[in-house]
Amino acid sequence: MPQKNSIKAYLEGGYYHIYNRGVENREIFLDDRDYKVFLYYLKQYLAPIEETIFIGKIQHTNLSSEIDLLSFCLMPNHFHLQIKQKNKDGITKLMRRLLTNYAMYFNKRYQRNGTLFQGIYKAVLINSDSQLLHLSRYIHLNPYELEKRSFKKLVDYPYSSYGDYLGVRKSSWVKPQEILSFFKNARRSDLKDILSYQSFVEDYKVEPGLDFENILLE
C-alpha cells in the first residue's frame, strides 16, 4: 500500500503542504551551514531570475514563474513548505531538484552514502481558506517543538518565513502577501490586537494531547 500522502495528483493553481523528514528520523540539518545551503537552493530556484547567481546550468532550473512559496520552516529532522503551484508540474520540478541537490551536498560533507530523506516527500492539497491559514500558522509554530531554543521570540527563529511575515526580513522568494491579505495588520499594535497575523499565530493555544498536524492533514 502506498504511504499516506505520497501519491501526487497536482492541480494547476493548487495550494499544497509539502513536507518530509530524515530517514529513520535522523537529523538532516546539523548546523547553521546546512540550513543555509537548503535555503540557498530554495532562493536559487524561486527568487526572481534577475536576483539569482547562475552556476553552470542553474539558470535553466529557476521556477519563479511556476511556484510561489507562501511559507516554510526547517527543523532539525524535517521541513515544511506551503506552496502555490501555477502549473501542473512545478512542484515535481522543484522537489526533485531541491532534495537531490541537498542530499548530494549533505552526503559529500558528512562522507555518507544512501538515502537522506524518508521516502518520497509528502504532498497534501489544501481545500479551503481555513486550511490555508491554519497551515501557515502550524508551520510558523513549529520551532516551539524544539526542546532547547537559542532564540527568545518566535520571530527570532532564523530558519522559517515568519520574519518575512512580520517585516523583519524581505526575501523576494517568499510570498506572504496572499495570506496576510486576510488580516488587518501583519504585526499586532497591542496585546488586544486580535486582527493581526502575529496574534493569529502567537495567541493560538494547542490543547494538550491534540495532534494538530494530523487533524490538518486528514
BELJOLIN-V793516 format. One record per run of one state. SS is the DSSP state (hx for helix, st for strand, lp for the rest). FROM is the first residue (numbers start at 1). TO is the last residue. If there is no record, write none. Layout:
# BELJOLIN-V793516
{{SS FROM TO} {SS FROM TO}}
This chain:
# BELJOLIN-V793516
{{lp 1 14} {st 15 22} {hx 23 25} {lp 26 31} {hx 32 46} {lp 47 48} {hx 49 51} {lp 52 57} {hx 58 61} {lp 62 66} {st 67 75} {lp 76 77} {st 78 85} {lp 86 89} {hx 90 109} {lp 110 116} {st 117 117} {lp 118 121} {st 122 125} {lp 126 128} {hx 129 145} {lp 146 153} {hx 154 156} {lp 157 159} {st 160 160} {lp 161 161} {hx 162 165} {lp 166 176} {hx 177 180} {lp 181 184} {st 185 185} {lp 186 195} {st 196 196} {hx 197 202} {lp 203 211} {hx 212 217} {lp 218 218}}
